[in-house]
Amino acid sequence: MERLTFLLAAFVYGIVLLRLAVVDVRTGYLPDRLVLPLGALGILLSAAGVLSPLAVSFAGAAFGGGLFYLVRCLSHGGMGGGDVKLAAAIGAWTGMPAVLPALFAAFFLGSLAALFLLCRGVRRRATLPFGPFLAAGGLLGLVSGERIVRFYCEVFL
């Protein structure tokens, strides 16, 4: 029953992330009406024992949101507030330390896309919605984040 509950929760998470990615590509905006309930649901599911423990969920949300808030400040508005909130929501779902590979994957995929666009001659000041990359990283983090961290620690530490 616990596995079924997790799979149902992961399905809802994936659907909302997909919707957010589509909205971000179309509008360049990640609406609070989708992002904030997603984060709240991650916290509630952690409190109910479906996801990682509540403290781990809060730590993931604080790390994800805090890191992206720092990036937003350093980029002088190059990253939107919706990305900050979505990173916190992803942290709430994946927990700490699984949020690390989730956010790394988002940055890596976004960098590859930006490099591809630059090679195709797109101007450097062109905007690139980051929501789809966050969504992909968020799914990776929920499904495999802890295994990736464990593997990294075993190999490199």
C-alpha positions in Angstrom: 0.0 0.0 0.0 2.9 2.4 0.8 4.4 1.8 -2.6 1.1 2.5 -4.3 0.7 5.7 -2.4 4.2 6.8 -3.4 3.5 6.0 -7.0 0.3 7.9 -7.0 2.0 10.9 -5.4 4.9 10.7 -7.9 2.3 10.6 -10.8 0.7 13.7 -9.5 4.1 15.4 -9.1 5.1 14.5 -12.6 1.8 15.8 -14.1 2.1 19.1 -12.3 5.8 19.4 -13.3 4.9 18.7 -16.9 2.1 21.3 -16.8 4.5 23.9 -15.3 7.1 23.1 -18.0 4.5 23.7 -20.7 3.3 26.9 -19.1 6.8 28.2 -18.7 7.7 27.6 -22.3 4.5 29.2 -23.5 4.4 32.2 -21.2 7.9 32.5 -19.5 6.0 32.4 -16.2 5.7 29.7 -13.4 2.3 30.5 -11.8 2.1 30.5 -8.0 -1.3 28.7 -8.3 0.5 25.6 -9.4 4.0 26.0 -7.7 2.9 26.8 -4.2 0.4 23.9 -3.8 3.0 21.6 -5.2 5.4 22.5 -2.5 2.7 22.4 0.2 1.7 18.9 -1.0 5.3 17.7 -0.8 5.5 18.9 2.9 2.1 17.3 3.7 3.1 14.0 2.1 6.3 14.1 4.1 4.4 14.7 7.3 2.1 11.7 6.4 5.2 9.5 5.9 4.8 9.0 2.1 8.0 10.9 1.2 11.1 11.5 3.2 10.9 12.5 6.8 9.5 16.0 7.5 12.8 17.5 8.6 14.5 16.2 5.5 11.7 17.7 3.3 12.1 21.1 5.0 15.9 20.9 4.6 15.5 20.1 0.9 13.0 23.0 0.4 15.2 25.4 2.3 18.3 24.4 0.3 16.6 24.4 -3.1 14.8 27.7 -2.5 17.9 29.3 -0.8 20.3 28.3 -3.6 18.0 29.6 -6.3 17.3 32.8 -4.4 21.1 33.3 -4.2 21.4 32.7 -8.0 18.5 35.1 -8.6 20.2 37.8 -6.6 23.6 37.3 -8.3 22.0 37.1 -11.8 20.3 40.5 -11.3 16.9 39.2 -12.4 18.2 36.6 -14.9 16.3 34.0 -13.0 12.7 34.5 -12.1 11.0 34.2 -8.7 8.9 31.2 -10.0 12.1 29.3 -10.5 13.1 30.0 -6.9 9.7 28.7 -5.6 9.8 25.7 -7.9 13.3 24.8 -6.6 11.9 25.0 -3.1 8.9 22.8 -4.0 11.2 20.2 -5.7 13.3 20.2 -2.5 10.2 19.6 -0.4 9.4 16.6 -2.6 12.9 15.1 -2.9 14.3 16.1 0.4 17.9 16.6 1.3 20.3 15.4 -0.1 18.3 14.1 -3.2 17.6 17.7 -4.1 21.3 18.1 -5.1 21.2 15.8 -8.2 17.8 17.3 -9.1 19.2 20.8 -9.2 22.5 19.7 -10.8 20.6 18.0 -13.5 18.4 21.1 -14.1 21.5 23.3 -14.4 23.3 20.8 -16.6 20.4 20.4 -19.0 19.8 24.1 -19.1 23.5 24.7 -19.9 23.3 22.2 -22.7 20.3 23.8 -24.2 21.9 27.3 -23.9 25.1 26.0 -25.6 23.0 24.5 -28.4 21.2 27.7 -28.9 24.4 29.7 -28.9 25.9 27.4 -31.5 22.8 27.9 -33.6 23.4 31.6 -33.6 20.8 32.7 -31.1 21.7 36.0 -29.4 23.3 35.7 -26.0 20.7 37.9 -24.4 17.8 35.7 -25.5 15.7 34.2 -22.7 15.5 30.6 -22.0 12.7 29.3 -19.7 14.3 27.3 -16.9 11.1 25.5 -15.8 11.3 22.6 -18.2 14.9 21.8 -16.9 13.8 22.1 -13.3 10.9 19.8 -14.1 13.2 17.2 -15.6 15.7 17.5 -12.7 12.8 17.3 -10.2 11.6 14.0 -11.6 15.1 12.6 -11.6 15.6 13.7 -8.0 12.4 12.1 -6.8 13.0 8.8 -8.6 16.8 8.4 -8.3 18.2 11.3 -6.3 19.1 9.3 -3.2 20.7 6.5 -5.3 22.8 9.1 -7.2 24.0 10.7 -4.0 24.8 7.3 -2.5 26.7 6.3 -5.7 28.6 9.5 -5.7 29.6 9.1 -2.0 30.7 5.5 -2.6 32.9 6.4 -5.6 34.3 9.8 -4.7 34.3 10.1 -1.0 
